Structure formats: structure tokens, C-alpha cells
């Protein structure tokens, strides 16, 4: 699920940053799968770093793209989040709901 500047832009307030913020629902047992999928997408994903973030109270890890100066902030959750469906570049996805 996208959050941060992408979600804000989706709802109509364009904002630009050089990172992408993604909320991911994971369990400690699924972190290895998450890291593997991120590496397939060209992201430098360190499984140990993700585990450490998951165990911390902060639960955010910043990962770098292999070919660009961009990064991805992964916000780790272990429960269902409220979301809305939408699209990005014509592909279906989810966005964090706006805080009212």
C-alpha cells in the first residue's frame, strides 16, 4: 500500500520527494519472502536490516534502488490497515486512506 507523498498526490495535493513510502503487512516469518521480492524488483534489501526494523518500535527501513538515486521507505505492520484501491501508472494498487 502506498503512503507518504504518493498517497497525498493521489488525493489531489501534488508533492514530490525522491523516495517512495510503502506500508507492508508482514510477520516475522514472512520477512525473508519480502526481502527476496524486493531484490527481484531491483531494491537493495538486507533481510537482517528488515528484521531489526520489524523488532524496533519504529518499524521503518530505508532501502536503496540499485540503478537510481531513489530510495524506498518500507513501513512494517503486523495488522490489517485501512486502505483505498486506486491506480499508479495504470496498474491497480492501494493507497493509505486520508486522515480526516
N, CA, C and O atoms as a printed pandas DataFrame, in Angstrom:
     atom_number atom_name residue_name chain_id  residue_number  x_coord  y_coord  z_coord
0              1         N          UNK        A               1    0.850   -1.160    0.000
1              2        CA          UNK        A               1    0.000    0.000    0.000
2              3         C          UNK        A               1    0.903    1.232    0.000
3              4         O          UNK        A               1    1.840    1.315    0.793
4              5         N          UNK        A               2    0.626    2.177   -0.877
5              6        CA          UNK        A               2    1.402    3.406   -0.941
6              7         C          UNK        A               2    0.913    4.395    0.110
7              8         O          UNK        A               2   -0.283    4.500    0.382
8              9         N          UNK        A               3    1.862    5.111    0.690
9             10        CA          UNK        A               3    1.568    6.141    1.670
10            11         C          UNK        A               3    2.495    7.320    1.368
11            12         O          UNK        A               3    3.133    7.320    0.316
12            13         N          UNK        A               4    2.593    8.289    2.215
13            14        CA          UNK        A               4    3.504    9.412    2.001
14            15         C          UNK        A               4    3.094   10.289    0.833
15            16         O          UNK        A               4    1.907   10.464    0.560
16            17         N          UNK        A               5    4.100   10.849    0.133
17            18        CA          UNK        A               5    3.849   11.809   -0.947
18            19         C          UNK        A               5    3.024   11.217   -2.086
19            20         O          UNK        A               5    2.218   11.924   -2.691
20            21         N          UNK        A               6    3.212    9.925   -2.391
21            22        CA          UNK        A               6    2.405    9.324   -3.462
22            23         C          UNK        A               6    0.927    9.300   -3.093
23            24         O          UNK        A               6    0.076    9.599   -3.932
24            25         N          UNK        A               7    0.613    8.949   -1.858
25            26        CA          UNK        A               7   -0.785    8.939   -1.432
26            27         C          UNK        A               7   -1.350   10.357   -1.401
27            28         O          UNK        A               7   -2.483   10.578   -1.827
28            29         N          UNK        A               8   -0.577   11.311   -0.907
29            30        CA          UNK        A               8   -1.035   12.706   -0.877
30            31         C          UNK        A               8   -1.308   13.191   -2.298
31            32         O          UNK        A               8   -2.324   13.842   -2.542
32            33         N          UNK        A               9   -0.422   12.886   -3.227
33            34        CA          UNK        A               9   -0.622   13.282   -4.627
34            35         C          UNK        A               9   -1.847   12.611   -5.226
35            36         O          UNK        A               9   -2.584   13.237   -5.988
36            37         N          UNK        A              10   -2.072   11.356   -4.894
37            38        CA          UNK        A              10   -3.237   10.621   -5.399
38            39         C          UNK        A              10   -4.525   11.318   -4.995
39            40         O          UNK        A              10   -5.477   11.362   -5.775
40            41         N          UNK        A              11   -4.566   11.860   -3.794
41            42        CA          UNK        A              11   -5.774   12.532   -3.305
42            43         C          UNK        A              11   -5.863   13.988   -3.740
43            44         O          UNK        A              11   -6.815   14.678   -3.376
44            45         N          UNK        A              12   -4.891   14.470   -4.511
45            46        CA          UNK        A              12   -5.049   15.775   -5.129
46            47         C          UNK        A              12   -4.123   16.884   -4.674
47            48         O          UNK        A              12   -4.307   18.027   -5.093
48            49         N          UNK        A              13   -3.146   16.605   -3.841
49            50        CA          UNK        A              13   -2.193   17.621   -3.412
50            51         C          UNK        A              13   -0.791   17.196   -3.859
51            52         O          UNK        A              13   -0.039   16.607   -3.082
52            53         N          UNK        A              14   -0.442   17.500   -5.121
53            54        CA          UNK        A              14    0.842   17.032   -5.658
54            55         C          UNK        A              14    2.026   17.428   -4.776
55            56         O          UNK        A              14    2.151   18.569   -4.331
56            57         N          UNK        A              15    2.870   16.459   -4.549
57            58        CA          UNK        A              15    4.058   16.632   -3.720
58            59         C          UNK        A              15    5.135   15.720   -4.282
59            60         O          UNK        A              15    4.846   14.595   -4.688
60            61         N          UNK        A              16    6.364   16.192   -4.310
61            62        CA          UNK        A              16    7.446   15.401   -4.884
62            63         C          UNK        A              16    8.533   15.151   -3.844
63            64         O          UNK        A              16    8.955   16.063   -3.134
64            65         N          UNK        A              17    8.967   13.925   -3.770
65            66        CA          UNK        A              17   10.126   13.558   -2.953
66            67         C          UNK        A              17   10.957   12.604   -3.792
67            68         O          UNK        A              17   10.537   12.208   -4.879
68            69         N          UNK        A              18   12.122   12.234   -3.301
69            70        CA          UNK        A              18   12.942   11.286   -4.069
70            71         C          UNK        A              18   12.869    9.888   -3.477
71            72         O          UNK        A              18   13.762    9.065   -3.680
72            73         N          UNK        A              19   11.794    9.632   -2.741
73            74        CA          UNK        A              19   11.603    8.279   -2.229
74            75         C          UNK        A              19   10.147    7.874   -2.399
75            76         O          UNK        A              19    9.278    8.698   -2.683
76            77         N          UNK        A              20    9.914    6.609   -2.219
77            78        CA          UNK        A              20    8.565    6.054   -2.243
78            79         C          UNK        A              20    8.317    5.447   -0.876
79            80         O          UNK        A              20    9.161    4.721   -0.351
80            81         N          UNK        A              21    7.154    5.743   -0.295
81            82        CA          UNK        A              21    6.793    5.203    1.014
82            83         C          UNK        A              21    5.746    4.114    0.819
83            84         O          UNK        A              21    4.688    4.346    0.235
84            85         N          UNK        A              22    6.063    2.917    1.319
85            86        CA          UNK        A              22    5.162    1.775    1.149
86            87         C          UNK        A              22    4.916    1.133    2.505
87            88         O          UNK        A              22    5.854    0.824    3.239
88            89         N          UNK        A              23    3.641    0.937    2.826
89            90        CA          UNK        A              23    3.270    0.210    4.040
90            91         C          UNK        A              23    3.073   -1.256    3.666
91            92         O          UNK        A              23    2.350   -1.567    2.720
92            93         N          UNK        A              24    3.714   -2.151    4.408
93            94        CA          UNK        A              24    3.670   -3.579    4.103
94            95         C          UNK        A              24    3.241   -4.338    5.348
95            96         O          UNK        A              24    3.784   -4.134    6.434
96            97         N          UNK        A              25    2.271   -5.208    5.178
97            98        CA          UNK        A              25    1.854   -6.080    6.276
98            99         C          UNK        A              25    2.709   -7.343    6.223
99           100         O          UNK        A              25    2.687   -8.079    5.237
100          101         N          UNK        A              26    3.462   -7.584    7.297
101          102        CA          UNK        A              26    4.349   -8.747    7.358
102          103         C          UNK        A              26    4.282   -9.372    8.744
103          104         O          UNK        A              26    3.829   -8.759    9.711
104          105         N          UNK        A              27    4.744  -10.602    8.804
105          106        CA          UNK        A              27    5.012  -11.261   10.071
106          107         C          UNK        A              27    6.512  -11.492   10.110
107          108         O          UNK        A              27    7.193  -11.358    9.094
108          109         N          UNK        A              28    7.016  -11.833   11.258
109          110        CA          UNK        A              28    8.454  -12.105   11.341
110          111         C          UNK        A              28    8.841  -13.243   10.408
111          112         O          UNK        A              28    9.942  -13.252    9.857
112          113         N          UNK        A              29    7.928  -14.211   10.229
113          114        CA          UNK        A              29    8.199  -15.356    9.356
114          115         C          UNK        A              29    8.179  -15.007    7.867
115          116         O          UNK        A              29    8.732  -15.752    7.058
116          117         N          UNK        A              30    7.554  -13.887    7.490
117          118        CA          UNK        A              30    7.456  -13.554    6.067
118          119         C          UNK        A              30    8.489  -12.527    5.606
119          120         O          UNK        A              30    8.478  -12.120    4.444
120          121         N          UNK        A              31    9.377  -12.107    6.498
121          122        CA          UNK        A              31   10.372  -11.100    6.132
122          123         C          UNK        A              31   11.335  -11.612    5.066
123          124         O          UNK        A              31   11.743  -10.849    4.190
124          125         N          UNK        A              32   11.699  -12.879    5.123
125          126        CA          UNK        A              32   12.596  -13.441    4.108
126          127         C          UNK        A              32   11.953  -13.344    2.720
127          128         O          UNK        A              32   12.627  -13.000    1.750
128          129         N          UNK        A              33   10.667  -13.643    2.623
129          130        CA          UNK        A              33    9.951  -13.547    1.346
130          131         C          UNK        A              33    9.899  -12.101    0.873
131          132         O          UNK        A              33   10.104  -11.828   -0.310
132          133         N          UNK        A              34    9.624  -11.166    1.794
133          134        CA          UNK        A              34    9.597   -9.748    1.442
134          135         C          UNK        A              34   10.947   -9.313    0.885
135          136         O          UNK        A              34   11.001   -8.659   -0.157
136          137         N          UNK        A              35   12.030   -9.663    1.559
137          138        CA          UNK        A              35   13.368   -9.277    1.103
138          139         C          UNK        A              35   13.668   -9.856   -0.277
139          140         O          UNK        A              35   14.240   -9.174   -1.127
140          141         N          UNK        A              36   13.292  -11.084   -0.495
141          142        CA          UNK        A              36   13.515  -11.729   -1.791
142          143         C          UNK        A              36   12.761  -11.003   -2.902
143          144         O          UNK        A              36   13.316  -10.761   -3.974
144          145         N          UNK        A              37   11.507  -10.658   -2.651
145          146        CA          UNK        A              37   10.703   -9.965   -3.660
146          147         C          UNK        A              37   11.241   -8.556   -3.938
147          148         O          UNK        A              37   11.226   -8.101   -5.082
148          149         N          UNK        A              38   11.706   -7.881   -2.912
149          150        CA          UNK        A              38   12.300   -6.558   -3.111
150          151         C          UNK        A              38   13.564   -6.645   -3.957
151          152         O          UNK        A              38   13.784   -5.810   -4.835
152          153         N          UNK        A              39   14.393   -7.647   -3.697
153          154        CA          UNK        A              39   15.611   -7.826   -4.508
154          155         C          UNK        A              39   15.256   -8.097   -5.964
155          156         O          UNK        A              39   15.928   -7.593   -6.865
156          157         N          UNK        A              40   14.213   -8.883   -6.210
157          158        CA          UNK        A              40   13.770   -9.139   -7.591
158          159         C          UNK        A              40   13.352   -7.852   -8.285
159          160         O          UNK        A              40   13.476   -7.732   -9.504
160          161         N          UNK        A              41   12.852   -6.878   -7.503
161          162        CA          UNK        A              41   12.423   -5.595   -8.059
162          163         C          UNK        A              41   13.578   -4.606   -8.207
163          164         O          UNK        A              41   13.365   -3.464   -8.614
164          165         N          UNK        A              42   14.802   -5.037   -7.878
165          166        CA          UNK        A              42   15.969   -4.167   -8.041
166          167         C          UNK        A              42   16.281   -3.308   -6.829
167          168         O          UNK        A              42   17.034   -2.341   -6.937
168          169         N          UNK        A              43   15.719   -3.642   -5.680
169          170        CA          UNK        A              43   15.950   -2.897   -4.450
170          171         C          UNK        A              43   17.006   -3.626   -3.619
171          172         O          UNK        A              43   16.974   -4.852   -3.506
172          173         N          UNK        A              44   17.923   -2.882   -3.049
173          174        CA          UNK        A              44   18.938   -3.470   -2.148
174          175         C          UNK        A              44   18.282   -3.787   -0.813
175          176         O          UNK        A              44   18.211   -2.926    0.064
176          177         N          UNK        A              45   17.808   -5.003   -0.652
177          178        CA          UNK        A              45   17.075   -5.400    0.547
178          179         C          UNK        A              45   17.927   -6.320    1.410
179          180         O          UNK        A              45   18.270   -7.429    1.002
180          181         N          UNK        A              46   18.261   -5.854    2.591
181          182        CA          UNK        A              46   19.035   -6.621    3.548
182          183         C          UNK        A              46   18.065   -7.223    4.554
183          184         O          UNK        A              46   17.447   -6.503    5.337
184          185         N          UNK        A              47   17.934   -8.537    4.531
185          186        CA          UNK        A              47   16.977   -9.228    5.400
186          187         C          UNK        A              47   17.231   -8.932    6.880
187          188         O          UNK        A              47   16.285   -8.741    7.644
188          189         N          UNK        A              48   18.482   -8.894    7.279
189          190        CA          UNK        A              48   18.819   -8.608    8.681
190          191         C          UNK        A              48   18.346   -7.209    9.076
191          192         O          UNK        A              48   17.812   -7.018   10.169
192          193         N          UNK        A              49   18.540   -6.238    8.193
193          194        CA          UNK        A              49   18.115   -4.858    8.450
194          195         C          UNK        A              49   16.588   -4.780    8.581
195          196         O          UNK        A              49   16.074   -4.047    9.425
196          197         N          UNK        A              50   15.872   -5.528    7.753
197          198        CA          UNK        A              50   14.413   -5.537    7.826
198          199         C          UNK        A              50   13.960   -6.175    9.139
199          200         O          UNK        A              50   13.038   -5.674    9.782
200          201         N          UNK        A              51   14.601   -7.278    9.542
201          202        CA          UNK        A              51   14.290   -7.923   10.831
202          203         C          UNK        A              51   14.496   -6.949   11.983
203          204         O          UNK        A              51   13.654   -6.854   12.876
204          205         N          UNK        A              52   15.612   -6.227   11.969
205          206        CA          UNK        A              52   15.899   -5.264   13.034
206          207         C          UNK        A              52   14.842   -4.168   13.094
207          208         O          UNK        A              52   14.410   -3.776   14.178
208          209         N          UNK        A              53   14.430   -3.677   11.935
209          210        CA          UNK        A              53   13.385   -2.650   11.895
210          211         C          UNK        A              53   12.059   -3.197   12.416
211          212         O          UNK        A              53   11.334   -2.503   13.129
212          213         N          UNK        A              54   11.744   -4.436   12.062
213          214        CA          UNK        A              54   10.496   -5.053   12.496
214          215         C          UNK        A              54   10.455   -5.178   14.022
215          216         O          UNK        A              54    9.412   -4.963   14.640
216          217         N          UNK        A              55   11.579   -5.522   14.615
217          218        CA          UNK        A              55   11.638   -5.708   16.068
218          219         C          UNK        A              55   11.690   -4.381   16.822
219          220         O          UNK        A              55   11.377   -4.335   18.011
220          221         N          UNK        A              56   12.080   -3.306   16.147
221          222        CA          UNK        A              56   12.159   -2.000   16.797
222          223         C          UNK        A              56   10.760   -1.399   16.916
223          224         O          UNK        A              56    9.833   -1.849   16.241
224          225         N          UNK        A              57   10.607   -0.416   17.743
225          226        CA          UNK        A              57    9.324    0.270   17.855
226          227         C          UNK        A              57    9.056    1.184   16.667
227          228         O          UNK        A              57    7.913    1.576   16.431
228          229         N          UNK        A              58   10.096    1.526   15.920
229          230        CA          UNK        A              58    9.993    2.448   14.793
230          231         C          UNK        A              58    9.400    1.775   13.560
231          232         O          UNK        A              58    8.549    2.356   12.888
232          233         N          UNK        A              59    9.836    0.569   13.262
233          234        CA          UNK        A              59    9.345   -0.272   12.171
234          235         C          UNK        A              59    9.406    0.352   10.774
235          236         O          UNK        A              59    8.520    0.128    9.949
236          237         N          UNK        A              60   10.431    1.116   10.521
237          238        CA          UNK        A              60   10.645    1.673    9.176
238          239         C          UNK        A              60   12.073    1.347    8.770
239          240         O          UNK        A              60   13.006    1.492    9.560
240          241         N          UNK        A              61   12.231    0.904    7.527
241          242        CA          UNK        A              61   13.557    0.673    6.983
242          243         C          UNK        A              61   13.652    1.362    5.624
243          244         O          UNK        A              61   12.713    1.316    4.829
244          245         N          UNK        A              62   14.773    1.991    5.367
245          246        CA          UNK        A              62   15.001    2.674    4.092
246          247         C          UNK        A              62   15.914    1.813    3.239
247          248         O          UNK        A              62   16.993    1.409    3.672
248          249         N          UNK        A              63   15.468    1.539    2.026
249          250        CA          UNK        A              63   16.214    0.691    1.094
250          251         C          UNK        A              63   16.500    1.481   -0.173
251          252         O          UNK        A              63   15.694    2.311   -0.591
252          253         N          UNK        A              64   17.646    1.222   -0.780
253          254        CA          UNK        A              64   18.083    1.946   -1.982
254          255         C          UNK        A              64   17.811    1.142   -3.241
255          256         O          UNK        A              64   17.906   -0.085   -3.257
256          257         N          UNK        A              65   17.469    1.871   -4.296
257          258        CA          UNK        A              65   17.343    1.267   -5.618
258          259         C          UNK        A              65   18.752    0.998   -6.143
259          260         O          UNK        A              65   19.678    1.754   -5.847
260          261         N          UNK        A              66   18.918   -0.060   -6.909
261          262        CA          UNK        A              66   20.256   -0.422   -7.421
262          263         C          UNK        A              66   20.729    0.472   -8.561
263          264         O          UNK        A              66   21.935    0.609   -8.766
264          265         N          UNK        A              67   19.812    1.085   -9.308
265          266        CA          UNK        A              67   20.212    1.790  -10.528
266          267         C          UNK        A              67   19.888    3.278  -10.538
267          268         O          UNK        A              67   20.251    3.969  -11.490
268          269         N          UNK        A              68   19.218    3.794   -9.511
269          270        CA          UNK        A              68   18.849    5.212   -9.477
270          271         C          UNK        A              68   19.194    5.785   -8.098
271          272         O          UNK        A              68   19.550    5.037   -7.187
272          273         N          UNK        A              69   19.090    7.105   -7.943
273          274        CA          UNK        A              69   19.339    7.698   -6.623
274          275         C          UNK        A              69   18.130    7.588   -5.681
275          276         O          UNK        A              69   18.178    8.102   -4.563
276          277         N          UNK        A              70   17.071    6.939   -6.108
277          278        CA          UNK        A              70   15.852    6.872   -5.329
278          279         C          UNK        A              70   15.920    5.803   -4.241
279          280         O          UNK        A              70   16.706    4.859   -4.317
280          281         N          UNK        A              71   15.076    5.982   -3.231
281          282        CA          UNK        A              71   15.000    5.004   -2.153
282          283         C          UNK        A              71   13.540    4.661   -1.867
283          284         O          UNK        A              71   12.621    5.330   -2.340
284          285         N          UNK        A              72   13.355    3.610   -1.087
285          286        CA          UNK        A              72   12.026    3.156   -0.685
286          287         C          UNK        A              72   12.014    3.086    0.839
287          288         O          UNK        A              72   12.863    2.434    1.447
288          289         N          UNK        A              73   11.048    3.762    1.444
289          290        CA          UNK        A              73   10.828    3.617    2.875
290          291         C          UNK        A              73    9.755    2.565    3.057
291          292         O          UNK        A              73    8.614    2.754    2.638
292          293         N          UNK        A              74   10.119    1.449    3.685
293          294        CA          UNK        A              74    9.177    0.370    3.948
294          295         C          UNK        A              74    8.721    0.510    5.395
295          296         O          UNK        A              74    9.532    0.453    6.319
296          297         N          UNK        A              75    7.422    0.694    5.584
297          298        CA          UNK        A              75    6.831    0.789    6.912
298          299         C          UNK        A              75    6.179   -0.553    7.195
299          300         O          UNK        A              75    5.251   -0.961    6.497
300          301         N          UNK        A              76    6.663   -1.231    8.213
301          302        CA          UNK        A              76    6.260   -2.608    8.501
302          303         C          UNK        A              76    5.111   -2.646    9.514
303          304         O          UNK        A              76    5.202   -2.061   10.594
304          305         N          UNK        A              77    4.044   -3.334    9.151
305          306        CA          UNK        A              77    2.884   -3.510   10.022
306          307         C          UNK        A              77    2.589   -4.991   10.183
307          308         O          UNK        A              77    2.859   -5.789    9.285
308          309         N          UNK        A              78    2.038   -5.349   11.324
309          310        CA          UNK        A              78    1.652   -6.748   11.530
310          311         C          UNK        A              78    0.147   -6.893   11.688
311          312         O          UNK        A              78   -0.331   -7.924   12.161
312          313         N          UNK        A              79   -0.614   -5.855   11.291
313          314        CA          UNK        A              79   -2.070   -5.925   11.340
314          315         C          UNK        A              79   -2.650   -5.297   10.080
315          316         O          UNK        A              79   -1.955   -4.593    9.347
316          317         N          UNK        A              80   -3.903   -5.555    9.841
317          318        CA          UNK        A              80   -4.597   -5.021    8.660
318          319         C          UNK        A              80   -4.685   -3.502    8.755
319          320         O          UNK        A              80   -4.926   -2.960    9.834
320          321         N          UNK        A              81   -4.494   -2.820    7.642
321          322        CA          UNK        A              81   -4.569   -1.364    7.585
322          323         C          UNK        A              81   -5.745   -0.933    6.730
323          324         O          UNK        A              81   -6.139   -1.631    5.795
324          325         N          UNK        A              82   -6.299    0.218    7.058
325          326        CA          UNK        A              82   -7.373    0.771    6.239
326          327         C          UNK        A              82   -6.755    1.307    4.952
327          328         O          UNK        A              82   -5.744    2.008    4.993
328          329         N          UNK        A              83   -7.352    0.983    3.824
329          330        CA          UNK        A              83   -6.781    1.382    2.538
330          331         C          UNK        A              83   -7.895    1.616    1.521
331          332         O          UNK        A              83   -9.039    1.205    1.711
332          333         N          UNK        A              84   -7.523    2.285    0.446
333          334        CA          UNK        A              84   -8.430    2.504   -0.687
334          335         C          UNK        A              84   -7.734    2.022   -1.951
335          336         O          UNK        A              84   -6.524    2.182   -2.113
336          337         N          UNK        A              85   -8.514    1.434   -2.836
337          338        CA          UNK        A              85   -7.924    0.995   -4.098
338          339         C          UNK        A              85   -7.772    2.179   -5.038
339          340         O          UNK        A              85   -8.530    3.147   -4.971
340          341         N          UNK        A              86   -6.788    2.087   -5.906
341          342        CA          UNK        A              86   -6.519    3.121   -6.892
342          343         C          UNK        A              86   -5.589    2.555   -7.951
343          344         O          UNK        A              86   -5.445    1.339   -8.078
344          345         N          UNK        A              87   -4.966    3.434   -8.701
345          346        CA          UNK        A              87   -4.007    3.003   -9.718
346          347         C          UNK        A              87   -2.774    3.896   -9.655
347          348         O          UNK        A              87   -2.826    5.031   -9.182
348          349         N          UNK        A              88   -1.679    3.357  -10.139
349          350        CA          UNK        A              88   -0.463    4.138  -10.353
350          351         C          UNK        A              88    0.134    3.647  -11.666
351          352         O          UNK        A              88    0.388    2.455  -11.840
352          353         N          UNK        A              89    0.351    4.574  -12.579
353          354        CA          UNK        A              89    0.827    4.244  -13.923
354          355         C          UNK        A              89   -0.076    3.212  -14.593
355          356         O          UNK        A              89    0.400    2.364  -15.348
356          357         N          UNK        A              90   -1.371    3.283  -14.320
357          358        CA          UNK        A              90   -2.348    2.373  -14.915
358          359         C          UNK        A              90   -2.434    1.011  -14.258
359          360         O          UNK        A              90   -3.215    0.167  -14.698
360          361         N          UNK        A              91   -1.651    0.775  -13.213
361          362        CA          UNK        A              91   -1.664   -0.511  -12.519
362          363         C          UNK        A              91   -2.477   -0.408  -11.228
363          364         O          UNK        A              91   -2.379    0.590  -10.514
364          365         N          UNK        A              92   -3.275   -1.428  -10.925
365          366        CA          UNK        A              92   -4.057   -1.381   -9.690
366          367         C          UNK        A              92   -3.158   -1.473   -8.456
367          368         O          UNK        A              92   -2.185   -2.227   -8.440
368          369         N          UNK        A              93   -3.492   -0.704   -7.434
369          370        CA          UNK        A              93   -2.736   -0.710   -6.184
370          371         C          UNK        A              93   -3.638   -0.220   -5.068
371          372         O          UNK        A              93   -4.842   -0.057   -5.263
372          373         N          UNK        A              94   -3.065    0.014   -3.907
373          374        CA          UNK        A              94   -3.796    0.555   -2.762
374          375         C          UNK        A              94   -3.056    1.766   -2.218
375          376         O          UNK        A              94   -1.831    1.858   -2.302
376          377         N          UNK        A              95   -3.833    2.699   -1.654
377          378        CA          UNK        A              95   -3.288    3.877   -1.013
378          379         C          UNK        A              95   -3.812    3.976    0.406
379          380         O          UNK        A              95   -4.932    3.559    0.698
380          381         N          UNK        A              96   -2.983    4.537    1.292
381          382        CA          UNK        A              96   -3.423    4.795    2.652
382          383         C          UNK        A              96   -4.600    5.749    2.601
383          384         O          UNK        A              96   -4.615    6.675    1.790
384          385         N          UNK        A              97   -5.586    5.533    3.456
385          386        CA          UNK        A              97   -6.717    6.447    3.493
386          387         C          UNK        A              97   -6.276    7.792    4.067
387          388         O          UNK        A              97   -5.388    7.850    4.917
388          389         N          UNK        A              98   -6.908    8.880    3.593
389          390        CA          UNK        A              98   -6.531   10.194    4.138
390          391         C          UNK        A              98   -6.989   10.313    5.581
391          392         O          UNK        A              98   -8.038    9.788    5.956
392          393         N          UNK        A              99   -6.207   10.997    6.378
393          394        CA          UNK        A              99   -6.594   11.226    7.765
394          395         C          UNK        A              99   -7.501   12.442    7.797
395          396         O          UNK        A              99   -7.111   13.528    7.370
396          397         N          UNK        A             100   -8.685   12.263    8.293
397          398        CA          UNK        A             100   -9.652   13.369    8.334
398          399         C          UNK        A             100   -9.703   14.001    9.691
399          400         O          UNK        A             100  -10.462   14.947    9.904
